[in-house]
Amino acid sequence: MKLVYKYPPLATKWRGGYIILLFAALLCLSFTSGPFKKEQLKYPHVQAAYKEKWALIKSKLTKAGVDTSHFEIFIRVFKQDAQLQVWARSKNSNGFKWIETYPICRSSGTLGPKRMEGDLQVPEGFYQVSVFQPTSEFYLALQVSYPNSSDRIKSDKAHPGGDIMIHGNCVTIGCMPLTDDKIKEVYLMAIEARDNGQQLIPIHIFPTMLDDKGMNWLKDNFKDPVKIAFWENLQTGYTYFETKKTIPKVGVDAKGDYTFQ
């Protein structure tokens, strides 16, 4: 039996147009691939970010050799250097590739960890993205998982503080602000990574680059032995990534110090 496909009556005279519309619909489905991304695309700032920045992001990822349809990201922050780095790798590949370094446009506090609510400090340590905020009053925001297990041991037990963000709008009290233009790129890469299955997006926050030069600078300028010991603990995790370009498995011991595998 020969099967004959019949176009819907409305499209009988315009089969070419019908095919074009069908193709456009398929493109839309691929653009809004997963449920997380579909939910995020309900919000105007996310829609604008995709329109303005997605082509540029794809270009940066492709240049680094990263699969733009299936990748994971890693965020590093250096407080003294006022830098936020984004690294990425194709899903199921080995090492992360550097994608971009974004300037942190405002700062508060000093070098050293956050230890209590109201101290104006940006945390230092090993965190993840805990919340996506597409309707943030600071344009777009990624919440940092402060306080973590280490902070709960070492910080003020009753009032450790919280609501630490990477966000836009270039204002801060203990956060890591970018301009609205730059937060669009970071936020979109985080959406794409989460939508493709990366449930934990690491954020490592350091006082400065913790190579030998950076550690010597910290020891020359800060005489607090507690801070120095804390930074030496962070240095182990920093060096692991610098050497292997993969994320160490981070734990916390009974004293609140980080452990690494």
Secondary structure as the mmCIF struct_conf table of DSSP 4:
data_model
#
loop_
_struct_conf.conf_type_id
_struct_conf.id
_struct_conf.beg_label_comp_id
_struct_conf.beg_label_asym_id
_struct_conf.beg_label_seq_id
_struct_conf.end_label_comp_id
_struct_conf.end_label_asym_id
_struct_conf.end_label_seq_id
HELX_RH_3T_P HELX_RH_3T_P1 PRO A 9 ALA A 11
TURN_TY1_P TURN_TY1_P1 THR A 12 LYS A 13
HELX_RH_AL_P HELX_RH_AL_P1 ARG A 15 PHE A 31
TURN_TY1_P TURN_TY1_P2 THR A 32 THR A 32
BEND BEND1 GLY A 34 GLY A 34
HELX_RH_AL_P HELX_RH_AL_P2 PRO A 35 GLN A 40
TURN_TY1_P TURN_TY1_P3 LEU A 41 LYS A 42
BEND BEND2 TYR A 43 TYR A 43
HELX_RH_AL_P HELX_RH_AL_P3 PRO A 44 LYS A 63
TURN_TY1_P TURN_TY1_P4 ALA A 64 GLY A 65
TURN_TY1_P TURN_TY1_P5 THR A 68 SER A 69
BEND BEND3 HIS A 70 HIS A 70
STRN STRN1 PHE A 71 PHE A 78
TURN_TY1_P TURN_TY1_P6 LYS A 79 ALA A 82
STRN STRN2 GLN A 83 SER A 90
TURN_TY1_P TURN_TY1_P7 LYS A 91 ASN A 92
BEND BEND4 ASN A 94 GLY A 95
STRN STRN3 LYS A 97 PRO A 103
BEND BEND5 GLY A 109 GLY A 109
BEND BEND6 LEU A 111 GLY A 112
BEND BEND7 MET A 116 MET A 116
TURN_TY1_P TURN_TY1_P8 GLU A 117 GLY A 118
BEND BEND8 ASP A 119 ASP A 119
HELX_LH_PP_P HELX_LH_PP_P1 GLN A 121 PRO A 123
STRN STRN4 GLY A 125 GLN A 133
TURN_TY1_P TURN_TY1_P9 PRO A 134 THR A 135
TURN_TY1_P TURN_TY1_P10 GLU A 137 PHE A 138
BEND BEND9 TYR A 139 LEU A 140
STRN STRN5 ALA A 141 VAL A 144
BEND BEND10 PRO A 147 PRO A 147
HELX_RH_AL_P HELX_RH_AL_P4 SER A 149 LYS A 154
BEND BEND11 SER A 155 SER A 155
BEND BEND12 LYS A 157 ALA A 158
STRN STRN6 MET A 165 HIS A 167
BEND BEND13 GLY A 168 GLY A 168
TURN_TY1_P TURN_TY1_P11 ASN A 169 CYS A 170
BEND BEND14 ILE A 173 CYS A 175
STRN STRN7 MET A 176 PRO A 177
HELX_RH_AL_P HELX_RH_AL_P5 ASP A 180 ASP A 195
TURN_TY1_P TURN_TY1_P12 ASN A 196 GLY A 197
STRN STRN8 PRO A 202 PHE A 206
BEND BEND15 PRO A 207 THR A 208
BEND BEND16 ASP A 211 ASP A 211
HELX_RH_AL_P HELX_RH_AL_P6 ASP A 212 ASN A 221
HELX_RH_AL_P HELX_RH_AL_P7 PRO A 225 LYS A 244
BEND BEND17 LYS A 245 THR A 246
STRN STRN9 VAL A 250 VAL A 252
TURN_TY1_P TURN_TY1_P13 ALA A 254 LYS A 255
BEND BEND18 GLY A 256 GLY A 256
STRN STRN10 TYR A 258 PHE A 260
#
